[in-house]
Amino acid sequence: MDIKIGSKGLSSHLQEGEQPLLAEPGIWNGGENQRNETCDVVVTNKRLLGYYYRSFPREKTFLDALDLKAITAVSWIQENYSPIFRELLVKTPTRQVSIRTPHKKSEALYVAIRAATDSNTSQAEPTSEHAESPTTGTAGPTPTYERRQIRTPFDNSPLAITILFIGGLILEIGGIILWATTNSSATGLPLFAAGLVAVVIATLVRRQRR
């Protein structure tokens, strides 16, 4: 199958016999205090990849990969105050990768990952109770799959944090404009201070959620 990849150069990073099955744009977080990367999330017949190549403003390649045989669990997660994005949590014995994409793309990735991991698991199993598997000793654990809906309190949800942050910026700008218009710090300063507090709180809460 010919899969169109948004980033160039992926073919040079594929293993022998590895074929892309699906590619969707997403936000990849490889855990271990790694930063979020906006990239192509690529499901192949051997691995799950986060990948991009950029030539501007400077040349940069991002590649992170999970071997399908190492995957132990895949969770499709919906938060009640996140109407657009869904999260996929993909676990191995040593890592946990978070992938955030819009609803339909997340569903497509979940189905593709499950099909690819199931295919790898079935290929690693013996065809009969007396047959020896050619991959004995290399087969990974049988993955588990689940769908979860997380009910987050509104005051700690991404939507509430965004509203608080944007509202704080509006208050700051309004305070500055009012201060400049009236030439009175007593009029504009309280509004600016309230906005500054809101922005600081939103920033701190966002960092705690990461």
C-alpha positions in Angstrom: 0.0 0.0 0.0 1.3 3.4 -1.0 1.0 5.7 2.1 1.5 9.4 1.6 3.8 10.8 4.4 3.8 14.5 5.1 7.5 14.5 6.0 10.2 13.6 3.6 12.9 11.0 4.1 11.0 8.4 6.1 12.0 5.6 3.7 15.6 6.0 4.7 14.7 5.2 8.3 12.6 2.1 7.6 13.9 -1.4 8.4 14.3 -4.2 5.8 10.8 -5.4 4.9 9.1 -2.6 6.8 6.0 -1.1 5.1 4.0 2.0 6.3 0.3 1.1 6.8 -1.1 4.4 8.1 0.1 7.9 8.7 -1.8 10.6 10.6 -0.6 14.0 12.0 -0.5 14.1 15.8 1.2 15.3 18.9 3.8 12.8 20.2 5.1 12.7 23.7 7.6 9.9 24.3 7.6 10.3 28.1 10.7 10.6 30.3 10.3 14.4 30.4 10.4 14.6 26.7 8.7 17.6 25.0 5.6 17.3 22.8 6.5 17.0 19.1 4.0 17.7 16.3 4.8 15.0 13.7 3.5 12.2 11.5 2.3 9.2 13.6 3.1 6.3 11.4 2.0 2.7 11.8 4.1 0.1 10.0 4.0 -3.7 9.9 6.9 -3.6 12.4 6.8 -0.4 14.4 4.9 2.6 15.6 6.8 5.8 14.7 6.7 9.5 15.5 8.5 11.2 12.6 9.2 14.5 10.9 11.8 16.1 8.7 12.1 19.9 8.5 14.6 21.9 6.3 13.5 25.4 7.5 14.6 27.4 9.4 17.3 24.7 10.0 17.5 21.1 9.1 16.0 18.8 11.8 14.8 15.2 11.9 12.7 13.7 14.7 12.3 10.0 14.9 11.0 8.0 17.9 9.9 4.4 17.5 8.2 1.5 19.4 8.6 -2.1 18.3 5.1 -3.6 17.8 6.3 -6.8 19.5 7.2 -4.8 22.7 3.7 -3.1 23.0 1.8 -4.4 26.1 -1.2 -2.0 26.2 -3.0 0.5 24.0 -5.6 2.8 25.5 -7.9 5.2 23.7 -8.9 8.0 26.1 -11.5 10.6 25.8 -11.7 13.5 28.3 -15.1 15.1 28.9 -13.8 18.6 28.5 -11.7 17.9 25.4 -14.3 17.7 22.6 -11.8 17.8 19.7 -8.8 15.8 20.7 -8.4 12.2 21.9 -5.3 10.6 23.5 -3.7 7.3 22.7 -1.5 5.8 25.5 0.8 3.1 24.1 2.8 1.2 26.7 5.8 -1.1 26.6 7.6 -2.7 29.6 9.9 0.3 29.7 8.0 3.2 28.2 4.7 5.0 27.8 4.0 7.2 24.8 1.2 9.6 24.6 -0.3 10.5 21.2 -2.9 13.3 20.8 -4.9 13.6 17.6 -8.4 14.7 16.5 -11.2 12.2 17.2 -11.4 10.5 13.7 -7.6 10.3 13.3 -7.2 8.9 16.8 -9.8 6.2 16.0 -8.0 5.3 12.8 -4.7 5.0 14.6 -6.2 2.9 17.4 -7.6 0.4 14.9 -4.4 0.3 12.8 -2.2 -0.2 15.8 -4.4 -3.0 17.1 -4.5 -4.7 13.7 -0.7 -4.4 13.3 0.1 -5.7 16.8 -2.4 -8.6 16.5 -0.9 -9.5 13.2 2.6 -9.6 14.7 1.4 -11.7 17.6 -0.4 -14.2 15.4 2.7 -14.6 13.2 4.9 -15.3 16.2 2.7 -18.1 17.5 3.2 -21.8 16.4 0.6 -23.1 13.9 0.1 -26.3 15.9 0.9 -27.6 19.4 3.8 -29.7 17.9 5.2 -27.0 15.6 8.0 -24.9 16.7 7.7 -21.1 16.1 10.5 -19.7 13.9 10.5 -16.6 16.2 10.6 -18.5 19.5 12.2 -16.2 22.1 11.4 -13.1 20.1 7.6 -12.9 20.5 6.4 -10.1 22.7 3.6 -10.1 25.2 0.0 -10.2 24.1 -1.2 -6.5 24.2 -4.3 -5.4 26.0 -6.7 -2.8 24.4 -9.1 -0.5 26.2 -11.3 2.5 25.7 -11.7 4.9 28.6 -13.6 8.1 29.2 -12.0 10.3 31.9 -14.3 12.8 33.6 -12.0 15.7 34.6 -13.3 18.5 36.9 -13.9 21.6 34.8 -11.6 23.8 36.9 -8.7 21.4 36.0 -9.6 20.7 32.4 -7.6 22.0 29.4 -10.6 24.1 28.4 -10.8 25.9 31.7 -7.0 26.5 31.7 -7.2 28.0 28.2 -10.2 30.2 29.2 -8.3 31.4 32.3 -5.2 32.1 30.3 -6.9 34.0 27.5 -9.1 35.9 30.0 -6.0 36.9 31.9 -4.4 38.3 28.8 -7.5 40.3 27.9 -7.6 41.7 31.5 -4.0 42.7 31.2 -4.5 44.4 27.9 -7.6 46.1 29.1 -5.8 47.3 32.2 -3.0 48.8 30.2 -5.4 50.5 27.8 -7.5 51.9 30.7 -4.3 53.1 32.5 -3.1 54.9 29.3 -6.5 56.4 28.6 -7.2 57.7 32.1 -3.6 58.4 33.2 -4.6 56.8 36.5 -2.8 53.8 37.9 -5.5 53.3 40.4 -7.9 52.6 37.6 -5.9 50.4 35.3 -3.5 48.7 37.7 -6.1 46.5 39.5 -7.3 45.2 36.2 -3.8 44.5 35.0 -2.9 42.8 38.3 -6.0 40.5 38.1 -5.1 39.5 34.6 -1.5 38.8 35.5 -2.6 36.6 38.4 -4.9 34.6 36.1 -2.1 34.0 33.5 0.3 32.9 36.2 -2.2 30.5 37.7 -3.1 29.0 34.3 0.5 28.5 33.4 1.3 26.8 36.8 -1.8 24.5 36.4 -0.8 23.6 32.8 2.7 22.6 34.0 1.3 20.5 36.8 -0.8 18.5 34.3 2.2 17.6 32.1 
